Amino acid sequence: MTLPLRLRELRIHRLRIPLRLRFEHAAAARDAADPIIVSVAAASPYAHELGFGETLARPYVTGETPESVVDDISHIFAPLLADFQASSFFEVLELLERLPLQVGGRIVTAARCAVELALLDLSGRIYHRRPVDAVGWLGLAGFGPPGCLRTARYSGVVVGRTRRRLQRALRLQRLAGLRDFKLKVAVAGWQDRLRWAYGVLRGPLARGRATLRVDANGGWSLADAVTALPLLEKHGVCAVEQPLPETQDADLPYLATQSRCDLIVDESLITPDDAERLIAAGDGVAVFNIRLAKNGGLLPALRMARVAFSAGRDVQLGCLVGETSLLSAAGVAFLEACPKVRFVEGAYGRWLLREDVTRCPVRFGCGGRIGRRKGFGLGVEVDPARLERWAAERPRVLAL
């Protein structure tokens, strides 16, 4: 007889980990990662087991801040776990289904993500399950292992303040076998960086051996975007992510008629209602950028992918700058469940972070390839000493 799983404690760790590179785009600039890690501890007889989840808060995306995420986990999600009891992995999934994406009209998807992943990790370890095992229970036809894990290729990034540095970084990424690249636009100097990148990628782009896409982070007006499109097309850009603020989504169908570049939505796509609204608006949007922390966790992300495919849209698995291997491992689980993706981001590990929080980093390899995680739960081991070393403040400890 399987003894029921109950929870003993929840901890919230706010971290600050220096980045190896400074990242800038139209909505923000950062030189340090600020992940929020949630750990959940089981009660007896599983008191030796811990599960970990991660999120990042971006006010310009969901309206959440690191402070609001900590408060929401403490005052909204922790009380939902106080009387939690499950005798199987699938009973845990039933609880996860009840975790809200919005409360009182306010989005809480980043907070939800950390809690969901921590519970998937903990229950997977106890019941010898992996996150992809949830697919059948979710009823997602066509989803399930191996998904697109064998064919998915992680993207490189176009970075560098000077021509020499940018082109050197791109050549190194090409030598590592990367074929998809992303450039931030709607920031000072983006036109020069586009030309410099094209100088390296021109041949591979012409031969169909590479792709280049850009991300405006909602930093353009409609007039700005229309003006930029000819230059983007001239330099081989195949897709433009979030060209307009989400308040101008109604202009996306028109903008799509002005260019051969496909349009990707990101900040405009938070909840299932957003997905339905964008689909109902017509054929302006070609790709849904799904990010686990933005969209509420792995299970809502998989459901959103199913909605996208049903409407004839493609899917990009995105990331937030500064994700640790916890979120990267959840991204691998998404790829193992999802039948196809057009672009993949993330899994940079210590290429970007000064130090990761897991003992073995989740990081893509040659050609942007990555393998499935071994073991149960998320398949990573968090180092408590690293949580302590990079703590931005004392962890919040909540008895359950």
N, C-alpha and C positions, 0 to 999 in steps of 0.2 A: 504493500500500500504506500502510495506517495504522500509524504507529509506536506501540508500546505505551506506555501511561501508567504511570509509576512515581512513587513519592513520595520527596521529598528531606528534608522537614522538617515537623514539627508544632509549633505554638506554642499555648500556653494563656494567655489573657489574663483575669485577674480584674479586674473593673471595679467602681467605685462612682460612680454618677451620681445627683446629688440629684434628688428628685421635687418637682414644683410643689405637690403636696398630700400631706398625711400620710394614710396608709391604716391603718385598724384593723379587725380582725375577731376572732372568738372564739379564733383560734389564733396570731395574731401582729399586730404593728404595725410600720410601716416608713415612713421619710421619705427613703429612698434606694434606688435600684435596685442590685442586685448580680449583673448578668449575667456569665456565663462565656462568652467567645468563643474558639472554636478556629479556627485557620487551618492549612491544609495546603498545602504548596508542592510543585509537580510537579518532577520531575527532567528533565534534557535529553531530548528536544528541546522540552519545554513549560515550561522553567524560568522563564518570565516569568509563568506562570499561578498564581494563588492561589484557593483556595476557603475560604469562611467559613461557620461554623455557630455556633449559640448555644444556651445552655440556662440555666436557673435552678434552683437546688437549694432544696427546701423540706423540712426534716426532718420536719415534721408531715404531709407527704403521702407521700413515698417513703422516708423515712428517710435520704436523702442530705443531705450538707452541702456547702458550697462546697469545703471541704478534701477531703472524700472524693471529690467529682467530679474534682478535679484529680489526685488520686492514682490513681483508677480509669482515667482517660484515659491517664495516664502508664504504669501498670503492667499494665492489662488490655487496653485498646484499641490503644495505640500498638504493642505487640508484634505484634498481629494485622495491622498494616499494613506491617510491616518488609519482607516479601517480596512485597508487593502488586504485581500487574501486570495490566493490562487493555488490550484492544485495541478495546473498544467500550463504550458506555454501559451496555449490558445485562450485560456482564461485571462492571461495577462493581456493578450491582444484585445479582448473585450474591454478591459479597463482603458487601454490606450485609445480605443475608439471614443471614449467618453471625455477625453481631455480636449478642452476647447481651443479653437483657433482665434476666437474673439470673445471678449467679455464686455458687455455693455456697449457694443459698437466699437470697442478699442481692440486693435490687433495685438495678439500676444504670441505670435508664431515663433519668435526666437526663443522665448521662455519655454514654450511647449517642446521645441526640438530637443533641448538639453535633457528635459525630464523623460521624454519618450526614448531617446537613445540610451539613457542610463538604465531604464527598465528593460529594454530589449537586450542590453548587454548582460544585466544581472540574471534575468530569467533564462536567457540562452545558455549561460554557464551552468545554471542549476538543472535545467531540463535537457541539456545537450542538444540545443537547437541553434541554428544560425538565422540571421534576419531574413534571408531569402525564403525561409520556411513559412513566412507569413503570407506569401503570394497566393497560395491555394485558398487559405482562409479568407483573404480579401476578395476572391472571386475575379481576379484579373485575367481574363482569357488571353492567351498568347504570351503571358509573362512567366518567368521562372528560369531556373538555371539551364544552360550557362549564360542566358541573356546575351548581351553584346560584349561580354568581358574579353572574348578572344579577338574581337575586331576593333574595339574602342582604342583610340589613341589620344593621349593627353596633349594639350596645346602648350606651345611656348608663348612667351610674352616679349613684346618689343619694348625694350627699356634702354635708357642711356641718354645723358644730357648732351653729349657731343656725337658728331658723326662717327668718329673713330670708335668710341665705346659702344655705341649702338650696333654698328655693323660687326664689330668683333663678337659681341654677345650673340647676335643672330647667327653668325658663322659657326660658333661653338654649338649652338642649339641644333643647327643643321647637321653638324658632324655627329651629334648624338642621335640623329635619325628623326628628329621632330619634323612634322610636315604641316601642322596647323599653327597659325600665329595670330595674336591679337594685339592691337594698338589702341591706346586711349587717345581720343580726339576731344574737341571742344575745350582744349586747354592751350595755353600759349605755346607756340612753336610746333603744333602738331603737324602742320603742313610739311615742315622740314623733316620731321621724323618719318613721315609717310614716304617722302622721296628717298631718304636714306635707306629705309627698309626695302623699298622697291629695288634699290641698287643691288641688294644682296639676293632678293627673292625673284627677280624678274624672270630668270630662266626657269626655275622650278614652277613658278606660277603659269608660265606659258605652256609648259609641258604637262600641266595637271598633276605635278608632283608635290605641290604645296598649296595652301590656302592662306589668305590674309583677310581678317575681318577687323572691324573697328567698333569701339564702344564710346558713345557720347555721354552716357550716364545722365540723359535728359537735359544736357547742357545747351542744346540748340533750340532756336525758334524754328517754325516751319520755313521761313525765308532763309535762315542760316543753313538748314538741312538741304533745301533745294539747291542753294548756291554751292554747297560742298559736294554734291553728288557727282558732277562731271569729273572733278579732281580724283575722287575715290575710284570711280570706274576706270579712269586713265591709268591708275596705279594698281589695278588688279584686285581691288577689294570685292569680295563676294557677298558680304553681309554687313549690315549696320545694326548695332545693338542700341536700344533705347535712344533713338535720335531726338525724341521730344520728351518734355515732362509728361508725367502721367495725366496731368490735367488737359493735355492736348491729344489724348488717344483718338478722338474723333477725326483727327487729321491724318491718321496713319493710312487709311485706304487711299486717300489722294496721293500721299507721299510715295506709296508703293507703285503707283502708275508712272512716277517720274524717273524711275531708275531700274536697272537690271539687278541691282543689289537686293538681296532678301532682307527683310526687316525682322529683327529679333526683339522681343519684349522681355524686360527684366523687372525694373522698378514698378511697372504697370501690372505685374502678375504676382499677387500675393496670395489671394484666397481662391477657392473654387468659384466664387461668384465673379471674380475678375476674369477667370478663364472663360466662363460662359459669356460674359459681356464682350470680350475680345473676339470670340468666335462669332457671336451674333452680329458684330459690326461688319463682317464681310471678310474679304481675302487680303486685307492689308498686311496681316502678320503671318510670316512663314514659319517662325521658330519660337517656341516657348523656352525661355531660359529658366530652368528649375534649379533652385539652390535649397539645400536641406534646411539650413538655418532660417532662411527667408520664408520658406513655405510650410514650416511647422514640423519637420522631421521626415523620416524615411517613408512612413506609410502614406501621409498626405502627398508626398512627392510622387510616389508611384501611382497614386490615383490620378494626379494631375497629368502625368505622362499618358495614362490611358485616355483621358479626355482629349488630349492633344492629338493622339494618333487617330482617334475616332473622327476627329474633325479635319483630318488630312494635314495636320501640322507636324513639323519636325520638333525634336527635343534636343536641347543642349543641357548638359549637366554642368552648372556653374559652381563657383566657389566664392568665398569672401576672403579678402587678403588677410593672411595671418592664421588660417585654420591650422590646427595641429593634426597629428595622425589619428586622433579620435574621429573627427569629422571626415578625414580622408578615408578611414576604414568604412564608415557609413556610406561614403560615395562609392566605394568598391562594391558594397552590398547592393546599391542601386543599380550599378552596371550589371551585376550578376542576375538581377531580376528583370531588368528592362530589355526588351528585344532589340532596340536600336537607339543610337544617339548620333547626332550629326557632329557635335563638338563636345569635348570634355575638358574641364578645367580643374585645377587643384593638385593635391598629392605632391607638393613641392618639398615638404619636410624641411630638412636642414639646408637645402639649397636657398631657402628664404628665411627660415627662423634661425636665430643664434643657437637655440636648443629646443628640441621637441620634448613633449611630456611623456612619451612612451619609450620603453627600453629598446624596441626595434621600430624604426620609423616606417610609415607607409609612404612609399615614394615610387613614382613611375621610373621605369628603366629605359634602356635603349629603344628608340623608336616611339617613345611615349607609351609603351606597353606596361601593363600591370597584371599581376596574378591574383587569384582569389585568396582571401585570408583563410588560414588554417585555424582549427580549433572552433570553439563555440562562442556565442555572443558576438561582439564586434571583432574578436580575434586579435586584440592588442593588450599589452600589459602596461598600465600606467605606473610611473615611478613616483611614489609619494614625495621623495626628496626633491624632485624637480617641481612639483606643485608648490612646495614650500619655498624653494629658491626663487621662483618667479612670481610669488604672490604679491599682488598690488595692495592687499589688505588682509587682515585675518579672515579665515573662512567663516562663513555663517553656518552654525550647526543647529539643526532642527531635529528634535526627537519626534518620532512618529508613533 
